Each structure stands twice: as C-alpha cells, then as structure tokens.
Amino acid sequence: MGQTGSFLLPLAALLAAGAGAGFAGGLFGIGGGFVVVPALMLILPLLGTEPDQLTHVAVGTSLASIIFTSIRSVNAHARRGAVDFELLRTWAPWVVIGTVLGTWVADMISSATLAIIFGVGVLLFAVHFLTPALHDRRVAAAMPDGTTRAGLAGGLGLLSALLGIGGGTITTVVMTMCGAPIHRAIGTASGMGAIIAFPGAVGFMVIGFMAPGLPWGSVGYVNLPAALAIIVTSVLVAPLGVAAAHKLSAPLLRTVFGFYLIFVGITMIANGQ
C-alpha cells in the first residue's frame, strides 16, 4: 500500500502538470515548458533523480512532452486560421541548428546553473509582457529575412533548448514586435514547439546517455514515463486553452502570462541556489 501510494502521488502530479501545460500551450502558444520544467523539478526527486541531474532531466523530459502538445495546439489554432505556416517553414532550418547548439551548451553546464539560466530568462520575458512600452512596441512592419532571420531563428532554438521550452514565448514576442496580431502570433508560435522539441529531446537523450543518478525509465536526460504521463493530459486539454485564447482580450492574455512568468522565474532561481 505504501509503495502504491508513493507511486500514485508523482503520477497524479505529472498528470496535473500535463493538463496545465496543455492549457497554457493552447492559451499562450507555448509548448508548456514554463509549466512542465518547474513541476518536474518538484516531482523528479520523488522518482529517484539525483540533484546533479535534476534540471537536465526536467529540461529534456519537458522537450519530449512538448512535441505532442505543440502538434495538438497548432492543429487547433490552424482550424481557426491563426497559423502562419510559411513562417514556420522558412524559420525551421535555422531553429533546428540553434537547438542543436543549445543542447551542446547544456551538456557543458551544471544543473544548478541551468536552473538559474531558466529563471533569469523567464523573468526577462515577464518584463516584456508586463511593460506596455515594450509589448506594444513595433520595430518592423514584417518579419525579418536573410541574415537577420537566421540569427533570430538560431537564437530562438538555442535559448529554447537551454530552457526546455517550445520557443512559443520568443516567437510571440518577435511576431508582435513585427506587427503581427497577438492571436495570430500565438497560433504560429504553437507550431514552433515541435520544430524545437524533437531535435532538442533527441539531443538531451544523447548527452545524458549512461549518466549516473537518473530515474527509472530514462533514456539519457529524458524520462519516458514522466513524459508519457504529461503528454496524455496535455494533448487532451490543449484545445481548451486554444478556445480560451480566442475569447480573451490581448491585454488580459499578456498580463496573466506575465505574472505567471514572474512566479516561475523566482522559483527556478531559488532552486538553482
């Protein structure tokens, strides 16, 4: 009974994290990493993850779950005509290159450092969403191309791999600063997740292969049972977030997301100390 109870608690927490990630993914166009990574930081120790591997397993597992959450979300947004597939197609090669580089960087830093990088990055995004002078700013009338596109897309992939996110937040920021409506930016951003998450998850499997202190069911830094539990509920709940996104006003979306990011950022920095 005691063993069953010790198993059910992490399972329930993983299913709840998946539901939260799915709803947030649909609502904000993100892959759910800003929900999944902090949740996994709390749950993975219950599954036997050693502290030195904690953030890497959280990030790698998050990326694996994002693949499916992103596909589900982008399909729901596409039915509402809110996805720019041409942008996704032209950005994809550079995003993948950046993701591979981000995985390589993650292999060279400690779990605590990775947690602090995550927290600082999240807080910077929170400032953007909560500051009207920033989120209402327009720097261009259209999305960039050429070397600017390559640099932005590569940076998007690199940072997303380090944070264990689908890149939706960064994509949303860039698109809105280039004049895209917030709802179209969110819809397109939801499709960026799979482009980033697949090579990212594979990369974390490779760099963590045979690493000590991993929980049962792990392939490198990706814990497959945890990812599966998150995927089940995130895929089911993602369309609810999409429906909510198209009913809420843009200012309210930004404010809610901004305050959530503050909470996540402070929590992750504290975990990295």
URFENDA-V621802 format. One record per helix or strand of 3 or more residues. SS is the DSSP state (@ for helix, = for strand). FROM is the first residue (numbers start at 1). TO is the last residue. If there is no record, write none. Layout:
BEGIN
SS:FROM:TO  SS:FROM:TO
END
This chain:
BEGIN
@:2:28  @:33:47  @:51:78  @:85:106  @:111:130  @:132:135  @:146:163  @:168:177  @:182:207  @:224:245  @:250:272
END
